[in-house]
Amino acid sequence: MSTRERRRRMSLSDISCGTPSATRCTRSATGAASCLCLVNIVLQLLMMDSFFGGEFFSYGVKVLGYSEVPQEQRMDPMIYVFPPRH
C-alpha cells in the first residue's frame, strides 16, 4: 500500500487528533454547543415558571412542607395553578 492510499484511508479521528488546529476547532465547537444547551435549559425553566404563574420554582419546597401534614389534611399546592372542575 502506498503512502497516498494510506492517507486516503485514514479515519476522521486520526485526522482531527493529528492536527492541533482541528483539535482546537473541535473543542471550541463542543464548548459552544454546551453553552447553547445550558442557555436552552435556563430559558425553558424561566418559561415554565412564567407559564405556571411563578409556582414552578417554589413547588418542590411546598411539597416538602406538606409531607409532614397528615394525608387527610393535605392539599395539592398546584391546585392554585390548575383549579379542579366541579
LINNOR-V228146 format. One record per backbone hydrogen bond with DSSP energy under -1.0 kcal/mol. NH is the residue of the N-H (numbers start at 0). CO is the residue of the C=O. If there is no record, write none. Layout:
nh->(NH:NH)
co->(CO:CO)
//
This chain:
nh->(5:6:7:8:14:15:16:18:22:23:24:25:26:27:28:29:30:31:32:33:34:35:36:37:38:39:40:41:42:43:44:45:46:47:48:49:50:51:52:53:61:62:63:64:65:72:78:81)
co->(1:2:3:4:10:11:12:14:18:19:20:21:22:23:24:25:26:27:28:29:30:31:32:33:34:35:36:37:38:39:40:41:42:43:44:45:46:47:49:48:57:58:59:60:61:69:75:77)
//
